[in-house]
Amino acid sequence: MTSLSKLPTISFDDFLKVDIRLGTIVKAQLFENAKKAAYQLWIDFGEPLGVKKSSAQVVRNYSLGELLGRRVAAVVNFEPKQIGKFMSEVLCLGFPDRNGEVVLLTVDKPALQGGRLF
């Protein structure tokens, strides 16, 4: 992980290039052939984006049942990435816990499905 002191300063216009949206996980399954333990997620961002797929290494902190219906933040304008036989279309965002495992970024109040982070 890069030290914060080594990260470049960006402009507000640079920040605006990253499209971070709120979506709801509507399907989750174990990513059986992943090199590192992961789930395959289908996340609904509402119209016009619809449902997008993501691979997420969150198996240490979440069971499949805990993920369904969870509202998460994701970058939706990265190029899709082929991970094994699965095409990941969005990047779910999270923070490390004490063990370096991912804790998903969620919202604690009602917010617009597909709403953009600002």
C-alpha positions in Angstrom: 0.0 0.0 0.0 1.3 3.5 -0.9 2.1 5.9 1.9 -0.2 8.9 2.0 2.9 11.2 2.0 3.9 9.7 -1.4 0.5 10.2 -3.1 0.3 13.1 -5.6 -2.0 16.1 -4.9 -4.9 16.1 -7.3 -7.2 18.8 -8.4 -11.0 18.8 -7.8 -11.4 18.2 -11.6 -9.3 15.0 -11.2 -11.6 13.9 -8.4 -14.7 14.5 -10.6 -13.3 12.1 -13.2 -13.9 9.2 -10.7 -17.6 8.2 -10.8 -18.5 6.6 -7.5 -22.1 5.4 -7.2 -24.3 3.8 -4.6 -25.7 0.4 -5.5 -27.4 -2.6 -3.9 -26.0 -6.1 -4.0 -28.7 -8.3 -5.6 -26.7 -11.5 -6.1 -23.6 -12.9 -4.5 -21.7 -16.2 -5.0 -18.4 -17.7 -4.1 -15.8 -17.0 -6.8 -14.6 -20.6 -6.9 -11.6 -20.2 -9.3 -10.2 -17.0 -7.9 -6.5 -16.9 -6.8 -7.5 -15.2 -3.6 -10.7 -16.0 -1.7 -13.4 -13.7 -3.2 -17.1 -13.4 -4.1 -18.7 -12.5 -7.4 -21.2 -9.7 -6.8 -24.0 -8.3 -8.9 -24.8 -4.8 -7.9 -27.9 -2.8 -9.0 -27.2 0.9 -9.5 -30.7 1.7 -10.9 -31.2 3.5 -14.2 -29.4 4.1 -16.4 -26.5 1.9 -15.2 -28.5 -1.2 -14.2 -26.8 -4.2 -12.7 -23.0 -4.4 -12.9 -20.6 -7.2 -11.8 -17.7 -7.1 -9.4 -15.2 -9.4 -7.8 -14.6 -8.6 -4.1 -12.1 -10.1 -1.7 -14.4 -9.7 1.3 -14.9 -13.3 2.4 -13.2 -12.8 5.8 -15.6 -10.2 6.9 -18.9 -11.1 5.1 -21.0 -14.2 4.6 -23.0 -14.5 1.4 -26.2 -13.9 3.3 -24.8 -10.7 4.8 -24.1 -9.3 1.4 -27.5 -9.6 -0.2 -29.3 -6.2 0.0 -26.2 -4.4 1.3 -25.8 -1.0 -0.1 -22.2 -0.3 -1.2 -20.1 2.4 -2.9 -18.3 1.5 -6.1 -16.3 3.1 -8.9 -18.4 2.6 -12.0 -16.2 4.2 -14.7 -13.0 2.0 -14.6 -12.4 -0.2 -17.6 -13.8 -3.7 -17.0 -11.2 -6.1 -15.8 -11.1 -9.8 -16.7 -10.5 -11.9 -13.5 -10.3 -15.5 -14.6 -13.5 -16.3 -16.4 -15.3 -13.4 -14.7 -15.5 -9.8 -16.1 -15.5 -7.3 -13.2 -17.2 -4.1 -14.3 -17.0 -2.0 -11.2 -14.7 -1.7 -8.1 -16.4 -1.9 -4.7 -14.8 0.4 -2.2 -13.7 -0.4 1.3 -11.3 0.2 4.1 -8.8 -2.2 5.8 -9.7 -3.6 9.2 -6.9 -4.4 11.7 -6.0 -7.5 9.8 -5.8 -5.8 6.4 -9.1 -7.4 5.3 -11.7 -5.3 3.4 -14.6 -3.7 5.2 -17.1 -2.4 2.5 -17.9 1.3 2.3 -21.7 1.6 3.0 -24.2 4.3 3.9 -26.0 4.7 7.2 -29.0 6.7 6.0 -31.4 6.3 3.0 -29.7 7.6 -0.1 -30.5 7.6 -3.8 -29.9 4.3 -5.6 -27.2 5.0 -8.2 -26.5 8.4 -6.6 -23.1 9.8 -7.3 -20.7 10.5 -4.4 -20.0 14.2 -3.8 
